[in-house]
């Protein structure tokens, strides 16, 4: 037979373990961004659980929408100059080669050297 734990007793047990839980009021939206997608949760219920100084958020309910995020390659200027210097080509040609090679320096240099 299982014994039910009353809420007051449960709260005392949580405090002894260094755990506290509170609801976050008036949450309109939670957004989770990854490198490939964005998840938006409208009107969720959010609880903050504090376990010995570490905060954990629990998100439940709400309308969930997901969308993929277009990845944009960012090429550092130092990489562009390095490829241009190594190949004797212009900055514009070096940037274009790096974009074609997804930022891979060695591939971009080889690509430009093979176009002599």
C-alpha positions in Angstrom: 0.0 0.0 0.0 1.4 3.4 -1.0 1.3 6.3 1.4 0.4 9.7 0.0 2.7 12.6 0.8 0.9 15.7 1.8 2.0 18.9 0.1 3.4 20.5 3.3 5.6 17.4 3.9 6.7 17.3 0.3 7.8 21.0 0.5 9.8 20.3 3.7 11.5 17.3 2.0 12.4 19.5 -1.0 13.9 22.2 1.2 16.0 19.7 3.1 17.4 18.5 -0.3 18.2 22.1 -1.3 15.4 22.2 -3.9 12.8 24.8 -4.5 10.2 25.2 -7.3 8.3 28.4 -8.3 6.0 29.2 -11.2 7.0 32.1 -13.5 4.0 34.4 -14.0 2.7 36.0 -17.2 4.9 34.1 -19.6 3.9 34.9 -23.2 6.4 33.1 -25.2 9.5 30.8 -24.9 11.9 30.6 -27.8 14.5 27.9 -28.2 17.1 28.5 -30.9 19.5 25.9 -32.3 21.9 26.2 -35.1 19.4 24.7 -37.5 15.9 25.5 -36.2 13.9 27.8 -33.9 11.1 26.5 -31.6 8.5 29.0 -30.4 6.1 28.0 -27.6 3.2 30.5 -27.2 1.5 30.9 -23.8 3.3 28.1 -21.9 3.4 27.3 -18.2 6.9 27.8 -16.9 8.4 26.6 -13.6 11.8 27.4 -12.2 13.4 24.6 -10.2 16.4 25.6 -8.1 18.6 22.7 -7.1 21.5 23.9 -4.9 22.0 27.1 -6.9 21.5 25.5 -10.3 18.3 26.7 -12.1 16.3 24.4 -14.3 13.3 25.6 -16.3 10.3 23.3 -17.0 8.1 24.4 -19.9 4.8 22.8 -20.5 1.7 23.3 -22.7 1.2 26.1 -25.2 1.1 26.2 -29.0 4.4 25.0 -30.5 5.7 26.1 -33.9 9.0 25.1 -35.4 10.9 26.7 -38.3 14.2 26.0 -39.9 16.8 28.7 -39.8 18.9 29.5 -42.8 22.6 29.2 -41.9 24.8 32.0 -43.1 28.5 31.3 -43.4 30.6 34.0 -41.8 34.2 34.1 -43.2 36.7 36.0 -41.1 38.7 38.7 -42.9 42.0 37.1 -41.8 41.0 34.0 -43.7 40.3 36.0 -46.8 43.6 37.8 -46.6 45.5 34.6 -46.0 44.0 32.9 -49.1 44.6 36.0 -51.2 48.3 36.2 -50.0 48.9 32.4 -50.5 47.5 32.4 -54.0 48.4 35.9 -55.3 44.7 36.5 -56.1 42.4 39.4 -55.2 40.5 39.7 -52.0 37.2 39.3 -54.0 38.4 36.1 -55.6 39.7 34.7 -52.3 36.3 35.5 -50.6 34.4 33.8 -53.4 36.6 30.7 -53.2 36.1 30.5 -49.4 32.4 30.7 -49.9 32.4 27.9 -52.5 34.5 25.8 -50.1 32.4 26.5 -47.0 35.2 28.4 -45.3 37.8 25.6 -45.7 41.1 27.4 -46.2 43.1 24.5 -47.8 40.3 23.7 -50.3 40.0 27.4 -51.2 43.7 27.8 -51.8 43.8 24.6 -53.9 40.8 25.8 -55.9 42.4 29.1 -56.7 45.8 27.5 -57.5 44.1 25.0 -59.9 42.5 27.9 -61.8 45.8 29.3 -63.1 
